[in-house]
Amino acid sequence: MWQKSSYSSANDECVEVRALDGLVELRESDTGAVIVRTTPLKFAKFLQGVKAGEFDHLTDLTT
């Protein structure tokens, strides 16, 4: 079953995630046919990086 963050709005513009066959799958809710698959370890490391701010420079619109 696909899950989305409780912080997502009521519309369908969000990232969804699920575990399937030992992998983690992610998709954009409005383009559900495009699915990214990764291992649980790589996904955990990615989330750690997000929480640590490693990707914040990608959202800086001033540069």
mmCIF file of the N, C-alpha and C atoms, coordinates in Angstrom:
data_MODEL
# 
_entry.id   MODEL 
# 
loop_
_atom_site.group_PDB 
_atom_site.id 
_atom_site.type_symbol 
_atom_site.label_atom_id 
_atom_site.label_alt_id 
_atom_site.label_comp_id 
_atom_site.label_asym_id 
_atom_site.label_entity_id 
_atom_site.label_seq_id 
_atom_site.pdbx_PDB_ins_code 
_atom_site.Cartn_x 
_atom_site.Cartn_y 
_atom_site.Cartn_z 
_atom_site.occupancy 
_atom_site.B_iso_or_equiv 
_atom_site.pdbx_formal_charge 
_atom_site.auth_seq_id 
_atom_site.auth_comp_id 
_atom_site.auth_asym_id 
_atom_site.auth_atom_id 
_atom_site.pdbx_PDB_model_num 
ATOM 1   N N  . MET A 1 1  ? 0.836  -1.168 0.000   1.00 0.00 ? 1  MET A N  1 
ATOM 2   C CA . MET A 1 1  ? 0.000  0.000  0.000   1.00 0.00 ? 1  MET A CA 1 
ATOM 3   C C  . MET A 1 1  ? 0.892  1.247  0.000   1.00 0.00 ? 1  MET A C  1 
ATOM 4   N N  . TRP A 1 2  ? 0.620  2.181  -0.890  1.00 0.00 ? 2  TRP A N  1 
ATOM 5   C CA . TRP A 1 2  ? 1.357  3.433  -0.957  1.00 0.00 ? 2  TRP A CA 1 
ATOM 6   C C  . TRP A 1 2  ? 0.994  4.305  0.237   1.00 0.00 ? 2  TRP A C  1 
ATOM 7   N N  . GLN A 1 3  ? 1.998  4.998  0.779   1.00 0.00 ? 3  GLN A N  1 
ATOM 8   C CA . GLN A 1 3  ? 1.783  5.900  1.906   1.00 0.00 ? 3  GLN A CA 1 
ATOM 9   C C  . GLN A 1 3  ? 2.354  7.262  1.561   1.00 0.00 ? 3  GLN A C  1 
ATOM 10  N N  . LYS A 1 4  ? 1.726  8.298  2.103   1.00 0.00 ? 4  LYS A N  1 
ATOM 11  C CA . LYS A 1 4  ? 2.265  9.638  1.939   1.00 0.00 ? 4  LYS A CA 1 
ATOM 12  C C  . LYS A 1 4  ? 2.377  10.291 3.309   1.00 0.00 ? 4  LYS A C  1 
ATOM 13  N N  . SER A 1 5  ? 3.155  11.321 3.355   1.00 0.00 ? 5  SER A N  1 
ATOM 14  C CA . SER A 1 5  ? 3.385  12.018 4.613   1.00 0.00 ? 5  SER A CA 1 
ATOM 15  C C  . SER A 1 5  ? 2.095  12.613 5.159   1.00 0.00 ? 5  SER A C  1 
ATOM 16  N N  . SER A 1 6  ? 1.984  12.629 6.468   1.00 0.00 ? 6  SER A N  1 
ATOM 17  C CA . SER A 1 6  ? 0.832  13.271 7.091   1.00 0.00 ? 6  SER A CA 1 
ATOM 18  C C  . SER A 1 6  ? 0.891  14.789 6.899   1.00 0.00 ? 6  SER A C  1 
ATOM 19  N N  . TYR A 1 7  ? 2.042  15.308 6.492   1.00 0.00 ? 7  TYR A N  1 
ATOM 20  C CA . TYR A 1 7  ? 2.185  16.738 6.219   1.00 0.00 ? 7  TYR A CA 1 
ATOM 21  C C  . TYR A 1 7  ? 1.698  17.106 4.822   1.00 0.00 ? 7  TYR A C  1 
ATOM 22  N N  . SER A 1 8  ? 1.411  16.115 3.994   1.00 0.00 ? 8  SER A N  1 
ATOM 23  C CA . SER A 1 8  ? 0.929  16.377 2.646   1.00 0.00 ? 8  SER A CA 1 
ATOM 24  C C  . SER A 1 8  ? -0.471 16.962 2.694   1.00 0.00 ? 8  SER A C  1 
ATOM 25  N N  . SER A 1 9  ? -0.749 17.801 1.728   1.00 0.00 ? 9  SER A N  1 
ATOM 26  C CA . SER A 1 9  ? -2.089 18.378 1.678   1.00 0.00 ? 9  SER A CA 1 
ATOM 27  C C  . SER A 1 9  ? -3.082 17.327 1.182   1.00 0.00 ? 9  SER A C  1 
ATOM 28  N N  . ALA A 1 10 ? -4.325 17.684 1.154   1.00 0.00 ? 10 ALA A N  1 
ATOM 29  C CA . ALA A 1 10 ? -5.377 16.739 0.759   1.00 0.00 ? 10 ALA A CA 1 
ATOM 30  C C  . ALA A 1 10 ? -5.331 16.405 -0.730  1.00 0.00 ? 10 ALA A C  1 
ATOM 31  N N  . ASN A 1 11 ? -4.627 17.232 -1.517  1.00 0.00 ? 11 ASN A N  1 
ATOM 32  C CA . ASN A 1 11 ? -4.566 16.944 -2.956  1.00 0.00 ? 11 ASN A CA 1 
ATOM 33  C C  . ASN A 1 11 ? -3.541 15.844 -3.233  1.00 0.00 ? 11 ASN A C  1 
ATOM 34  N N  . ASP A 1 12 ? -3.352 15.536 -4.488  1.00 0.00 ? 12 ASP A N  1 
ATOM 35  C CA . ASP A 1 12 ? -2.489 14.417 -4.873  1.00 0.00 ? 12 ASP A CA 1 
ATOM 36  C C  . ASP A 1 12 ? -1.090 14.850 -5.292  1.00 0.00 ? 12 ASP A C  1 
ATOM 37  N N  . GLU A 1 13 ? -0.582 15.944 -4.783  1.00 0.00 ? 13 GLU A N  1 
ATOM 38  C CA . GLU A 1 13 ? 0.742  16.419 -5.151  1.00 0.00 ? 13 GLU A CA 1 
ATOM 39  C C  . GLU A 1 13 ? 1.728  16.097 -4.026  1.00 0.00 ? 13 GLU A C  1 
ATOM 40  N N  . CYS A 1 14 ? 2.201  14.853 -3.994  1.00 0.00 ? 14 CYS A N  1 
ATOM 41  C CA . CYS A 1 14 ? 3.100  14.449 -2.932  1.00 0.00 ? 14 CYS A CA 1 
ATOM 42  C C  . CYS A 1 14 ? 3.930  13.251 -3.382  1.00 0.00 ? 14 CYS A C  1 
ATOM 43  N N  . VAL A 1 15 ? 4.923  12.940 -2.595  1.00 0.00 ? 15 VAL A N  1 
ATOM 44  C CA . VAL A 1 15 ? 5.725  11.747 -2.824  1.00 0.00 ? 15 VAL A CA 1 
ATOM 45  C C  . VAL A 1 15 ? 5.131  10.630 -1.978  1.00 0.00 ? 15 VAL A C  1 
ATOM 46  N N  . GLU A 1 16 ? 4.974  9.473  -2.584  1.00 0.00 ? 16 GLU A N  1 
ATOM 47  C CA . GLU A 1 16 ? 4.438  8.305  -1.888  1.00 0.00 ? 16 GLU A CA 1 
ATOM 48  C C  . GLU A 1 16 ? 5.526  7.248  -1.788  1.00 0.00 ? 16 GLU A C  1 
ATOM 49  N N  . VAL A 1 17 ? 5.449  6.426  -0.763  1.00 0.00 ? 17 VAL A N  1 
ATOM 50  C CA . VAL A 1 17 ? 6.464  5.401  -0.532  1.00 0.00 ? 17 VAL A CA 1 
ATOM 51  C C  . VAL A 1 17 ? 5.788  4.105  -0.110  1.00 0.00 ? 17 VAL A C  1 
ATOM 52  N N  . ARG A 1 18 ? 6.441  2.994  -0.451  1.00 0.00 ? 18 ARG A N  1 
ATOM 53  C CA . ARG A 1 18 ? 5.956  1.689  0.016   1.00 0.00 ? 18 ARG A CA 1 
ATOM 54  C C  . ARG A 1 18 ? 7.118  0.697  -0.005  1.00 0.00 ? 18 ARG A C  1 
ATOM 55  N N  . ALA A 1 19 ? 6.960  -0.362 0.775   1.00 0.00 ? 19 ALA A N  1 
ATOM 56  C CA . ALA A 1 19 ? 7.907  -1.474 0.756   1.00 0.00 ? 19 ALA A CA 1 
ATOM 57  C C  . ALA A 1 19 ? 7.285  -2.591 -0.069  1.00 0.00 ? 19 ALA A C  1 
ATOM 58  N N  . LEU A 1 20 ? 8.093  -3.163 -0.970  1.00 0.00 ? 20 LEU A N  1 
ATOM 59  C CA . LEU A 1 20 ? 7.583  -4.227 -1.829  1.00 0.00 ? 20 LEU A CA 1 
ATOM 60  C C  . LEU A 1 20 ? 8.737  -5.140 -2.214  1.00 0.00 ? 20 LEU A C  1 
ATOM 61  N N  . ASP A 1 21 ? 8.593  -6.402 -1.930  1.00 0.00 ? 21 ASP A N  1 
ATOM 62  C CA . ASP A 1 21 ? 9.587  -7.415 -2.308  1.00 0.00 ? 21 ASP A CA 1 
ATOM 63  C C  . ASP A 1 21 ? 10.994 -7.080 -1.812  1.00 0.00 ? 21 ASP A C  1 
ATOM 64  N N  . GLY A 1 22 ? 11.081 -6.578 -0.600  1.00 0.00 ? 22 GLY A N  1 
ATOM 65  C CA . GLY A 1 22 ? 12.382 -6.276 -0.001  1.00 0.00 ? 22 GLY A CA 1 
ATOM 66  C C  . GLY A 1 22 ? 13.007 -4.971 -0.450  1.00 0.00 ? 22 GLY A C  1 
ATOM 67  N N  . LEU A 1 23 ? 12.297 -4.191 -1.249  1.00 0.00 ? 23 LEU A N  1 
ATOM 68  C CA . LEU A 1 23 ? 12.798 -2.897 -1.712  1.00 0.00 ? 23 LEU A CA 1 
ATOM 69  C C  . LEU A 1 23 ? 11.891 -1.784 -1.224  1.00 0.00 ? 23 LEU A C  1 
ATOM 70  N N  . VAL A 1 24 ? 12.381 -0.563 -1.318  1.00 0.00 ? 24 VAL A N  1 
ATOM 71  C CA . VAL A 1 24 ? 11.580 0.622  -1.041  1.00 0.00 ? 24 VAL A CA 1 
ATOM 72  C C  . VAL A 1 24 ? 11.283 1.266  -2.385  1.00 0.00 ? 24 VAL A C  1 
ATOM 73  N N  . GLU A 1 25 ? 10.018 1.592  -2.614  1.00 0.00 ? 25 GLU A N  1 
ATOM 74  C CA . GLU A 1 25 ? 9.613  2.243  -3.854  1.00 0.00 ? 25 GLU A CA 1 
ATOM 75  C C  . GLU A 1 25 ? 9.072  3.632  -3.553  1.00 0.00 ? 25 GLU A C  1 
ATOM 76  N N  . LEU A 1 26 ? 9.410  4.576  -4.428  1.00 0.00 ? 26 LEU A N  1 
ATOM 77  C CA . LEU A 1 26 ? 8.939  5.952  -4.294  1.00 0.00 ? 26 LEU A CA 1 
ATOM 78  C C  . LEU A 1 26 ? 8.338  6.382  -5.618  1.00 0.00 ? 26 LEU A C  1 
ATOM 79  N N  . ARG A 1 27 ? 7.315  7.224  -5.546  1.00 0.00 ? 27 ARG A N  1 
ATOM 80  C CA . ARG A 1 27 ? 6.717  7.787  -6.748  1.00 0.00 ? 27 ARG A CA 1 
ATOM 81  C C  . ARG A 1 27 ? 6.103  9.135  -6.426  1.00 0.00 ? 27 ARG A C  1 
ATOM 82  N N  . GLU A 1 28 ? 5.965  9.943  -7.438  1.00 0.00 ? 28 GLU A N  1 
ATOM 83  C CA . GLU A 1 28 ? 5.241  11.203 -7.346  1.00 0.00 ? 28 GLU A CA 1 
ATOM 84  C C  . GLU A 1 28 ? 3.781  10.865 -7.597  1.00 0.00 ? 28 GLU A C  1 
ATOM 85  N N  . SER A 1 29 ? 2.907  11.291 -6.731  1.00 0.00 ? 29 SER A N  1 
ATOM 86  C CA . SER A 1 29 ? 1.514  10.861 -6.832  1.00 0.00 ? 29 SER A CA 1 
ATOM 87  C C  . SER A 1 29 ? 0.848  11.247 -8.145  1.00 0.00 ? 29 SER A C  1 
ATOM 88  N N  . ASP A 1 30 ? 1.234  12.367 -8.736  1.00 0.00 ? 30 ASP A N  1 
ATOM 89  C CA . ASP A 1 30 ? 0.580  12.762 -9.982  1.00 0.00 ? 30 ASP A CA 1 
ATOM 90  C C  . ASP A 1 30 ? 1.220  12.138 -11.224 1.00 0.00 ? 30 ASP A C  1 
ATOM 91  N N  . THR A 1 31 ? 2.334  11.415 -11.067 1.00 0.00 ? 31 THR A N  1 
ATOM 92  C CA . THR A 1 31 ? 2.939  10.648 -12.162 1.00 0.00 ? 31 THR A CA 1 
ATOM 93  C C  . THR A 1 31 ? 3.248  9.249  -11.641 1.00 0.00 ? 31 THR A C  1 
ATOM 94  N N  . GLY A 1 32 ? 2.218  8.540  -11.256 1.00 0.00 ? 32 GLY A N  1 
ATOM 95  C CA . GLY A 1 32 ? 2.347  7.255  -10.579 1.00 0.00 ? 32 GLY A CA 1 
ATOM 96  C C  . GLY A 1 32 ? 3.024  6.148  -11.359 1.00 0.00 ? 32 GLY A C  1 
ATOM 97  N N  . ALA A 1 33 ? 3.134  6.299  -12.671 1.00 0.00 ? 33 ALA A N  1 
ATOM 98  C CA . ALA A 1 33 ? 3.773  5.247  -13.464 1.00 0.00 ? 33 ALA A CA 1 
ATOM 99  C C  . ALA A 1 33 ? 5.290  5.256  -13.331 1.00 0.00 ? 33 ALA A C  1 
ATOM 100 N N  . VAL A 1 34 ? 5.865  6.366  -12.873 1.00 0.00 ? 34 VAL A N  1 
ATOM 101 C CA . VAL A 1 34 ? 7.311  6.479  -12.701 1.00 0.00 ? 34 VAL A CA 1 
ATOM 102 C C  . VAL A 1 34 ? 7.644  6.113  -11.257 1.00 0.00 ? 34 VAL A C  1 
ATOM 103 N N  . ILE A 1 35 ? 8.343  4.998  -11.085 1.00 0.00 ? 35 ILE A N  1 
ATOM 104 C CA . ILE A 1 35 ? 8.650  4.491  -9.751  1.00 0.00 ? 35 ILE A CA 1 
ATOM 105 C C  . ILE A 1 35 ? 10.156 4.342  -9.598  1.00 0.00 ? 35 ILE A C  1 
ATOM 106 N N  . VAL A 1 36 ? 10.689 4.854  -8.498  1.00 0.00 ? 36 VAL A N  1 
ATOM 107 C CA . VAL A 1 36 ? 12.104 4.705  -8.159  1.00 0.00 ? 36 VAL A CA 1 
ATOM 108 C C  . VAL A 1 36 ? 12.201 3.606  -7.111  1.00 0.00 ? 36 VAL A C  1 
ATOM 109 N N  . ARG A 1 37 ? 13.106 2.649  -7.335  1.00 0.00 ? 37 ARG A N  1 
ATOM 110 C CA . ARG A 1 37 ? 13.292 1.543  -6.391  1.00 0.00 ? 37 ARG A CA 1 
ATOM 111 C C  . ARG A 1 37 ? 14.692 1.591  -5.807  1.00 0.00 ? 37 ARG A C  1 
ATOM 112 N N  . THR A 1 38 ? 14.791 1.314  -4.514  1.00 0.00 ? 38 THR A N  1 
ATOM 113 C CA . THR A 1 38 ? 16.085 1.295  -3.843  1.00 0.00 ? 38 THR A CA 1 
ATOM 114 C C  . THR A 1 38 ? 16.031 0.312  -2.681  1.00 0.00 ? 38 THR A C  1 
ATOM 115 N N  . THR A 1 39 ? 17.171 0.088  -2.079  1.00 0.00 ? 39 THR A N  1 
ATOM 116 C CA . THR A 1 39 ? 17.213 -0.814 -0.926  1.00 0.00 ? 39 THR A CA 1 
ATOM 117 C C  . THR A 1 39 ? 16.830 -0.046 0.336   1.00 0.00 ? 39 THR A C  1 
ATOM 118 N N  . PRO A 1 40 ? 16.371 -0.748 1.358   1.00 0.00 ? 40 PRO A N  1 
ATOM 119 C CA . PRO A 1 40 ? 16.045 -0.073 2.618   1.00 0.00 ? 40 PRO A CA 1 
ATOM 120 C C  . PRO A 1 40 ? 17.246 0.665  3.212   1.00 0.00 ? 40 PRO A C  1 
ATOM 121 N N  . LEU A 1 41 ? 18.442 0.105  3.101   1.00 0.00 ? 41 LEU A N  1 
ATOM 122 C CA . LEU A 1 41 ? 19.638 0.760  3.643   1.00 0.00 ? 41 LEU A CA 1 
ATOM 123 C C  . LEU A 1 41 ? 19.934 2.064  2.912   1.00 0.00 ? 41 LEU A C  1 
ATOM 124 N N  . LYS A 1 42 ? 19.884 2.044  1.593   1.00 0.00 ? 42 LYS A N  1 
ATOM 125 C CA . LYS A 1 42 ? 20.139 3.262  0.822   1.00 0.00 ? 42 LYS A CA 1 
ATOM 126 C C  . LYS A 1 42 ? 19.068 4.311  1.097   1.00 0.00 ? 42 LYS A C  1 
ATOM 127 N N  . PHE A 1 43 ? 17.832 3.891  1.254   1.00 0.00 ? 43 PHE A N  1 
ATOM 128 C CA . PHE A 1 43 ? 16.760 4.832  1.555   1.00 0.00 ? 43 PHE A CA 1 
ATOM 129 C C  . PHE A 1 43 ? 16.969 5.444  2.938   1.00 0.00 ? 43 PHE A C  1 
ATOM 130 N N  . ALA A 1 44 ? 17.366 4.638  3.901   1.00 0.00 ? 44 ALA A N  1 
ATOM 131 C CA . ALA A 1 44 ? 17.640 5.147  5.250   1.00 0.00 ? 44 ALA A CA 1 
ATOM 132 C C  . ALA A 1 44 ? 18.779 6.162  5.229   1.00 0.00 ? 44 ALA A C  1 
ATOM 133 N N  . LYS A 1 45 ? 19.836 5.872  4.467   1.00 0.00 ? 45 LYS A N  1 
ATOM 134 C CA . LYS A 1 45 ? 20.960 6.802  4.351   1.00 0.00 ? 45 LYS A CA 1 
ATOM 135 C C  . LYS A 1 45 ? 20.517 8.110  3.679   1.00 0.00 ? 45 LYS A C  1 
ATOM 136 N N  . PHE A 1 46 ? 19.670 8.004  2.672   1.00 0.00 ? 46 PHE A N  1 
ATOM 137 C CA . PHE A 1 46 ? 19.139 9.193  2.016   1.00 0.00 ? 46 PHE A CA 1 
ATOM 138 C C  . PHE A 1 46 ? 18.349 10.042 3.010   1.00 0.00 ? 46 PHE A C  1 
ATOM 139 N N  . LEU A 1 47 ? 17.477 9.415  3.791   1.00 0.00 ? 47 LEU A N  1 
ATOM 140 C CA . LEU A 1 47 ? 16.691 10.155 4.780   1.00 0.00 ? 47 LEU A CA 1 
ATOM 141 C C  . LEU A 1 47 ? 17.587 10.811 5.821   1.00 0.00 ? 47 LEU A C  1 
ATOM 142 N N  . GLN A 1 48 ? 18.637 10.129 6.233   1.00 0.00 ? 48 GLN A N  1 
ATOM 143 C CA . GLN A 1 48 ? 19.594 10.724 7.176   1.00 0.00 ? 48 GLN A CA 1 
ATOM 144 C C  . GLN A 1 48 ? 20.230 11.974 6.573   1.00 0.00 ? 48 GLN A C  1 
ATOM 145 N N  . GLY A 1 49 ? 20.588 11.897 5.292   1.00 0.00 ? 49 GLY A N  1 
ATOM 146 C CA . GLY A 1 49 ? 21.168 13.048 4.611   1.00 0.00 ? 49 GLY A CA 1 
ATOM 147 C C  . GLY A 1 49 ? 20.200 14.208 4.515   1.00 0.00 ? 49 GLY A C  1 
ATOM 148 N N  . VAL A 1 50 ? 18.936 13.911 4.229   1.00 0.00 ? 50 VAL A N  1 
ATOM 149 C CA . VAL A 1 50 ? 17.914 14.959 4.165   1.00 0.00 ? 50 VAL A CA 1 
ATOM 150 C C  . VAL A 1 50 ? 17.790 15.641 5.525   1.00 0.00 ? 50 VAL A C  1 
ATOM 151 N N  . LYS A 1 51 ? 17.688 14.845 6.576   1.00 0.00 ? 51 LYS A N  1 
ATOM 152 C CA . LYS A 1 51 ? 17.548 15.398 7.929   1.00 0.00 ? 51 LYS A CA 1 
ATOM 153 C C  . LYS A 1 51 ? 18.762 16.208 8.344   1.00 0.00 ? 51 LYS A C  1 
ATOM 154 N N  . ALA A 1 52 ? 19.940 15.832 7.847   1.00 0.00 ? 52 ALA A N  1 
ATOM 155 C CA . ALA A 1 52 ? 21.183 16.538 8.194   1.00 0.00 ? 52 ALA A CA 1 
ATOM 156 C C  . ALA A 1 52 ? 21.399 17.779 7.323   1.00 0.00 ? 52 ALA A C  1 
ATOM 157 N N  . GLY A 1 53 ? 20.536 18.009 6.357   1.00 0.00 ? 53 GLY A N  1 
ATOM 158 C CA . GLY A 1 53 ? 20.644 19.196 5.523   1.00 0.00 ? 53 GLY A CA 1 
ATOM 159 C C  . GLY A 1 53 ? 21.593 19.063 4.346   1.00 0.00 ? 53 GLY A C  1 
ATOM 160 N N  . GLU A 1 54 ? 22.002 17.853 4.012   1.00 0.00 ? 54 GLU A N  1 
ATOM 161 C CA . GLU A 1 54 ? 22.965 17.650 2.938   1.00 0.00 ? 54 GLU A CA 1 
ATOM 162 C C  . GLU A 1 54 ? 22.458 18.094 1.570   1.00 0.00 ? 54 GLU A C  1 
ATOM 163 N N  . PHE A 1 55 ? 21.166 18.204 1.400   1.00 0.00 ? 55 PHE A N  1 
ATOM 164 C CA . PHE A 1 55 ? 20.603 18.557 0.104   1.00 0.00 ? 55 PHE A CA 1 
ATOM 165 C C  . PHE A 1 55 ? 19.955 19.936 0.092   1.00 0.00 ? 55 PHE A C  1 
ATOM 166 N N  . ASP A 1 56 ? 20.107 20.670 1.171   1.00 0.00 ? 56 ASP A N  1 
ATOM 167 C CA . ASP A 1 56 ? 19.467 21.984 1.270   1.00 0.00 ? 56 ASP A CA 1 
ATOM 168 C C  . ASP A 1 56 ? 19.903 22.925 0.157   1.00 0.00 ? 56 ASP A C  1 
ATOM 169 N N  . HIS A 1 57 ? 21.133 22.804 -0.307  1.00 0.00 ? 57 HIS A N  1 
ATOM 170 C CA . HIS A 1 57 ? 21.622 23.677 -1.360  1.00 0.00 ? 57 HIS A CA 1 
ATOM 171 C C  . HIS A 1 57 ? 20.838 23.490 -2.670  1.00 0.00 ? 57 HIS A C  1 
ATOM 172 N N  . LEU A 1 58 ? 20.188 22.372 -2.825  1.00 0.00 ? 58 LEU A N  1 
ATOM 173 C CA . LEU A 1 58 ? 19.402 22.131 -4.029  1.00 0.00 ? 58 LEU A CA 1 
ATOM 174 C C  . LEU A 1 58 ? 18.092 22.915 -4.053  1.00 0.00 ? 58 LEU A C  1 
ATOM 175 N N  . THR A 1 59 ? 17.691 23.410 -2.910  1.00 0.00 ? 59 THR A N  1 
ATOM 176 C CA . THR A 1 59 ? 16.445 24.183 -2.826  1.00 0.00 ? 59 THR A CA 1 
ATOM 177 C C  . THR A 1 59 ? 16.697 25.673 -2.715  1.00 0.00 ? 59 THR A C  1 
ATOM 178 N N  . ASP A 1 60 ? 17.964 26.084 -2.768  1.00 0.00 ? 60 ASP A N  1 
ATOM 179 C CA . ASP A 1 60 ? 18.323 27.496 -2.683  1.00 0.00 ? 60 ASP A CA 1 
ATOM 180 C C  . ASP A 1 60 ? 18.035 28.165 -4.020  1.00 0.00 ? 60 ASP A C  1 
ATOM 181 N N  . LEU A 1 61 ? 17.010 28.966 -4.074  1.00 0.00 ? 61 LEU A N  1 
ATOM 182 C CA . LEU A 1 61 ? 16.582 29.587 -5.332  1.00 0.00 ? 61 LEU A CA 1 
ATOM 183 C C  . LEU A 1 61 ? 17.318 30.892 -5.616  1.00 0.00 ? 61 LEU A C  1 
ATOM 184 N N  . THR A 1 62 ? 18.233 31.299 -4.737  1.00 0.00 ? 62 THR A N  1 
ATOM 185 C CA . THR A 1 62 ? 18.940 32.562 -4.929  1.00 0.00 ? 62 THR A CA 1 
ATOM 186 C C  . THR A 1 62 ? 20.185 32.399 -5.780  1.00 0.00 ? 62 THR A C  1 
ATOM 187 N N  . THR A 1 63 ? 20.599 31.176 -6.051  1.00 0.00 ? 63 THR A N  1 
ATOM 188 C CA . THR A 1 63 ? 21.821 30.974 -6.842  1.00 0.00 ? 63 THR A CA 1 
ATOM 189 C C  . THR A 1 63 ? 21.508 30.528 -8.232  1.00 0.00 ? 63 THR A C  1 
# 
